[in-house]
């Protein structure tokens, strides 16, 4: 049975507790919802809708790259213990997205609904699992640094 795509509603369980990262995650959700609206409510075989879809896909790629670079800069700043594995997950995701986008641009048939579900599922799993671990280490590192500064 095919899973239906629903507009994404931000829930408190997605908050990492780090405002900058949470704000970026919310922006990614907004972009994914634009993709959802196109996929579910418009005929993507029409030229004007296909052009709009290309724009949303470009926005998604650009914003994901910006967001990943933000996270990775924070990770480097605190010498995050899981940096390498987290970056590998970012790169694998990026490569999968670029592969699908290149297939689409080259006229190969892609299941845009399946692609949208992949984006949604990956993002939520990454936020709830990977990013929360990363942000917890950021918080404890900052707390430790504050204690060290206070005690010196």
C-alpha positions in Angstrom: 0.0 0.0 0.0 1.4 3.4 -1.0 2.0 5.8 1.9 0.3 9.1 1.6 2.2 12.2 2.0 1.0 14.7 4.5 2.0 18.3 5.1 4.6 18.3 7.9 3.6 19.8 11.2 6.4 20.9 13.4 6.2 19.1 16.8 8.1 19.8 20.0 9.9 16.4 19.7 11.8 17.9 16.8 13.4 20.7 18.9 17.0 20.1 19.7 17.2 23.0 22.1 19.7 24.9 20.0 17.8 27.9 18.5 20.0 28.3 15.4 19.7 24.7 14.4 16.0 24.5 15.3 15.3 27.6 13.2 17.1 26.0 10.3 15.2 22.7 10.7 11.9 24.7 10.7 13.0 26.3 7.4 13.7 22.9 5.9 10.2 21.8 6.9 8.8 24.9 5.2 10.7 24.0 2.0 9.6 20.4 2.2 6.0 21.5 2.6 6.3 23.6 -0.6 7.4 20.4 -2.3 4.5 18.5 -0.7 2.0 21.0 -2.0 3.4 20.8 -5.5 3.5 17.0 -5.6 0.0 16.5 -4.1 -1.9 19.4 -5.7 -0.5 20.1 -9.1 0.2 18.3 -12.3 4.0 18.2 -12.4 4.0 17.2 -16.1 2.9 20.7 -17.0 5.8 23.0 -17.9 5.0 25.8 -15.5 4.6 23.4 -12.6 7.8 21.5 -13.6 9.6 24.8 -13.5 8.2 25.6 -10.1 9.2 22.1 -8.9 12.8 22.7 -10.2 12.9 25.9 -8.1 11.7 24.1 -5.0 14.3 21.3 -5.5 17.0 23.9 -6.0 15.9 25.7 -2.8 16.0 22.3 -1.0 19.5 21.5 -2.2 20.8 25.0 -1.4 19.3 25.2 2.0 20.4 21.7 3.0 24.0 22.6 2.0 23.8 25.8 4.1 22.3 23.9 7.0 24.9 21.1 6.9 27.7 23.6 6.7 26.3 25.4 9.8 26.1 22.2 11.8 29.5 21.1 10.7 31.1 24.4 11.7 29.5 24.1 15.2 30.8 20.5 15.4 34.3 21.6 14.5 34.2 24.4 17.1 33.4 22.0 19.9 35.5 19.2 18.5 32.4 17.0 18.4 33.2 13.3 19.1 30.9 12.1 16.4 32.0 14.6 13.7 33.2 12.1 11.1 30.2 9.8 11.2 27.8 12.7 11.2 29.5 14.3 8.2 29.4 10.9 6.4 25.6 10.8 7.0 25.3 14.4 5.6 27.4 13.4 2.5 25.4 10.2 1.9 22.1 12.1 2.1 23.5 14.8 -0.3 24.7 12.3 -2.8 21.3 10.5 -2.8 19.5 13.8 -3.3 21.8 14.9 -6.1 21.5 11.5 -7.8 17.7 11.7 -7.8 17.8 15.4 -9.0 20.2 14.5 -11.8 18.0 11.6 -12.9 15.0 13.9 -12.9 16.9 16.6 -14.9 18.2 14.0 -17.4 14.6 12.9 -18.1 14.8 9.7 -16.2 11.6 8.6 -14.5 11.7 9.2 -10.7 8.9 8.7 -8.2 8.6 12.2 -6.9 6.2 11.1 -4.1 8.7 8.5 -3.0 11.5 11.1 -3.2 9.4 13.5 -1.0 8.9 10.7 1.5 12.6 10.0 1.5 13.4 13.6 2.2 10.8 13.8 5.0 11.8 10.6 6.7 15.5 11.2 6.5 15.2 14.7 7.9 13.0 13.6 10.8 15.1 10.7 11.7 18.3 12.8 11.5 16.8 15.5 13.7 15.3 13.3 16.3 18.3 10.9 16.6 21.6 12.3 15.2 21.1 16.0 15.7 19.9 15.6 19.3 23.0 13.6 20.2 25.2 16.3 18.6 23.4 19.2 20.3 23.5 17.4 23.7 27.3 17.3 23.3 27.3 21.0 22.3 25.4 21.9 25.4 27.6 19.8 27.7 30.7 21.2 26.1 29.5 24.8 26.6 28.5 24.0 30.2 31.9 22.5 30.9 33.7 25.5 29.3 31.6 27.9 31.4 32.5 26.0 34.6 36.1 26.0 33.7 36.0 29.7 33.0 34.2 30.4 36.2 36.6 28.3 38.3 39.8 29.7 36.7 
